């Protein structure tokens, strides 16, 4: 298992995808900082704090950009062997299908955590450059906890994208699905029903905003857990039963 994860890391070293994804991880803090500059250049009064910068960046990551970026990463990881027609060679080493798929899932989690830290560091740097107010280690630590929690919850909602990629063996359907989910997030993020839309629920639980609505965090966590389990079962069942060509 460890060897498979190391092999995945080695493959990334020869790929431009990692660098591109790191740039994608910086999109959210850059957009928030650009909005701040726009307000300042127009002489509009604006209160700029570290906490606000962290919160806005996390909102953009979990509701908008993160869905697409993580969806593309999932599609890339799980379609690469199909695209390069190397899956049959890999599985004859011998490597069990279960271990192969598990290594991919672990790699997806590590990649998402890396981009989460990049987004958090980007928010911290831009807040410093913008001379934000009210910095404290407590605020920084709490925001990092929210970022990581949101990442872990959002990771649980990636399993349907994994299944779509394994089923369709292409990046395009997964990217379309991720874009559709992003639009769904925009539509329900300020509604009570957002707690039952797993990709929105991940942000609401991580940020604590779910307390503003009439549903408990357990409702959102239950939906996220159900999506994770169903996507996982579908992915493993399909991949194990599939004939490798």
C-alpha positions in Angstrom: 0.0 0.0 0.0 2.7 2.5 1.0 4.7 1.6 -2.2 1.6 2.4 -4.3 1.2 5.8 -2.6 4.9 6.5 -3.1 4.5 5.5 -6.8 1.6 7.9 -7.1 3.8 10.7 -5.7 6.6 9.8 -8.1 4.2 10.1 -11.0 3.2 13.5 -9.9 6.8 14.7 -9.9 6.8 14.2 -13.7 3.4 15.8 -14.2 2.5 19.5 -14.6 -0.8 18.8 -12.8 0.6 19.4 -9.3 1.9 22.8 -10.2 -1.4 23.7 -12.0 -3.4 22.6 -8.9 -1.2 24.7 -6.6 -2.1 27.7 -8.7 -5.7 26.7 -8.5 -5.3 26.6 -4.7 -4.3 30.3 -4.7 -7.3 31.4 -6.7 -9.6 31.9 -3.7 -7.3 34.1 -1.6 -6.3 36.0 -4.7 -10.0 36.8 -5.5 -10.7 37.9 -2.0 -7.6 40.2 -2.0 -8.6 41.6 -5.4 -12.0 42.5 -4.1 -10.4 44.3 -1.2 -8.2 46.3 -3.5 -11.2 47.2 -5.6 -12.9 48.6 -2.6 -9.9 50.5 -1.5 -9.2 52.0 -4.9 -12.8 53.3 -5.1 -12.3 54.8 -1.6 -15.1 52.7 -0.2 -14.9 52.2 3.6 -14.0 48.6 4.3 -13.2 46.7 7.5 -10.3 44.3 6.7 -9.4 41.7 9.4 -7.5 38.5 9.4 -10.6 36.6 10.5 -12.6 38.1 7.6 -9.9 37.2 5.1 -9.8 33.6 6.4 -13.6 33.2 6.4 -14.1 34.6 2.9 -11.3 32.5 1.4 -12.7 29.3 3.0 -16.1 30.2 1.7 -14.8 30.5 -1.9 -12.8 27.3 -1.5 -15.5 25.1 -0.2 -18.5 26.5 -2.1 -16.9 27.5 -5.4 -13.4 26.8 -6.6 -12.6 23.8 -4.4 -15.4 21.7 -5.9 -14.1 22.2 -9.4 -10.4 21.9 -8.5 -10.8 18.8 -6.4 -13.2 17.3 -8.9 -10.6 17.8 -11.7 -7.9 16.2 -9.4 -10.1 13.2 -8.7 -10.8 12.8 -12.4 -7.1 13.1 -13.2 -6.0 10.6 -10.5 -8.6 7.9 -11.4 -8.6 8.3 -15.2 -4.8 8.5 -15.7 -4.2 4.7 -16.2 -7.2 4.5 -18.5 -6.0 7.5 -20.6 -2.5 6.2 -20.8 -3.7 2.6 -21.2 -1.4 1.3 -18.4 -4.0 -0.1 -16.0 -3.5 -3.7 -17.2 0.2 -3.4 -16.8 -0.1 -2.0 -13.3 -2.5 -4.7 -12.1 -0.3 -7.5 -13.3 2.7 -6.6 -11.0 0.7 -8.1 -8.9 -1.3 -5.3 -7.3 -4.8 -6.0 -6.0 -7.6 -3.8 -7.3 -8.6 -2.9 -3.7 -5.1 -1.7 -2.7 -4.8 0.2 -6.0 -8.1 2.0 -5.5 -7.3 2.7 -1.8 -3.9 4.2 -2.7 -5.6 6.5 -5.2 -8.1 7.6 -2.5 -5.3 8.3 0.0 -3.5 10.3 -2.6 -6.6 12.3 -3.3 -6.9 13.1 0.4 -3.2 14.1 0.7 -3.5 16.3 -2.4 -6.6 18.0 -1.1 -5.0 18.7 2.3 -2.0 20.2 0.5 -4.1 22.6 -1.5 -6.1 23.5 1.7 -2.9 24.5 3.4 -1.8 26.5 0.3 -5.1 28.4 0.4 -4.8 29.1 4.1 -1.2 30.3 3.7 -2.3 32.4 0.7 -5.0 34.0 2.9 -2.5 34.7 5.6 0.0 36.3 3.3 -2.6 38.5 1.5 -4.0 39.6 4.9 -0.5 40.6 5.9 0.1 42.4 2.6 -3.2 44.2 3.0 -2.4 45.3 6.5 -5.4 43.5 8.0 -6.3 44.2 11.6 -6.8 41.9 14.7 -4.3 39.1 14.1 -3.9 36.5 16.9 -2.6 33.0 17.0 -6.0 31.9 18.3 -7.7 33.3 15.1 -5.1 31.7 12.9 -5.4 28.3 14.6 -9.2 28.3 14.6 -9.2 29.2 10.9 -6.8 26.4 10.1 -9.0 24.0 12.0 -12.0 25.1 9.9 -10.0 24.8 6.7 -8.9 21.2 7.5 -12.4 20.2 8.8 -13.9 21.5 5.6 -11.4 19.7 3.5 -12.1 16.4 5.2 -15.8 16.8 4.9 -15.5 17.8 1.2 -13.2 14.8 0.6 -16.1 12.6 1.8 -18.3 14.1 -1.0 -15.7 13.3 -3.7 -16.5 9.6 -3.9 -19.4 10.1 -6.4 -16.9 11.9 -8.7 -14.5 8.9 -8.3 -17.3 6.6 -9.4 -18.2 8.7 -12.4 -14.5 8.7 -13.5 -14.2 5.0 -13.1 -17.4 4.4 -14.9 -16.9 6.8 -17.8 -13.1 6.5 -17.9 -12.8 10.2 -18.8 -12.2 13.5 -17.2 -14.9 15.4 -19.1 -18.0 13.9 -17.3 -16.5 14.4 -13.9 -15.6 18.0 -14.7 -19.2 18.6 -15.9 -20.5 17.0 -12.7 -18.3 19.2 -10.5 -19.4 22.4 -12.3 -23.0 21.3 -11.8 -22.4 20.8 -8.1 -20.8 24.2 -7.9 -23.8 25.9 -9.4 -26.0 23.9 -6.9 -23.9 25.3 -4.1 -24.5 28.8 -5.3 -28.2 28.2 -5.4 -28.7 26.6 -2.0 -25.8 28.0 0.1 -28.1 30.6 1.8 -31.1 28.3 2.1 -32.1 26.0 4.9 -32.0 23.1 2.4 -28.2 23.8 2.1 -27.7 21.5 5.1 -29.0 18.6 3.0 -26.9 19.3 -0.1 -23.7 17.5 1.0 -21.2 19.9 -0.8 -22.8 22.9 0.8 -23.2 21.1 4.1 -19.5 20.6 4.3 -18.9 24.3 4.4 -21.8 25.0 6.8 -20.5 22.5 9.3 -16.9 23.5 9.1 -17.6 27.2 9.4 -20.2 26.8 12.1 -22.7 28.7 9.9 -25.1 25.8 10.1 -26.2 27.1 13.5 -27.9 29.9 11.7 -30.3 27.4 10.1 -33.0 25.2 11.6 -31.1 22.0 11.2 -28.5 20.4 13.4 -25.0 19.6 12.2 -25.8 15.9 12.6 -28.3 16.2 9.7 -25.6 17.6 7.4 -23.0 15.1 8.6 -25.5 12.2 8.1 -26.0 13.2 4.5 -22.3 13.6 3.9 -21.6 10.2 5.4 -24.3 8.6 3.2 -22.8 10.1 0.1 -19.3 9.0 1.1 -20.4 5.4 1.8 -22.6 5.0 -1.3 -19.9 6.5 -3.5 -17.2 4.4 -2.0 -19.3 1.2 -2.3 -20.2 2.0 -5.9 -16.6 2.7 -6.8 -15.1 -0.4 -5.3 -17.9 -2.7 -6.5 -17.6 -1.4 -10.1 -13.8 -1.4 -10.2 -13.4 -4.8 -8.7 -16.0 -6.4 -11.0 -14.7 -4.6 -14.1 -12.7 -6.6 -16.6 -9.4 -4.9 -17.2 -8.6 -4.4 -20.9 
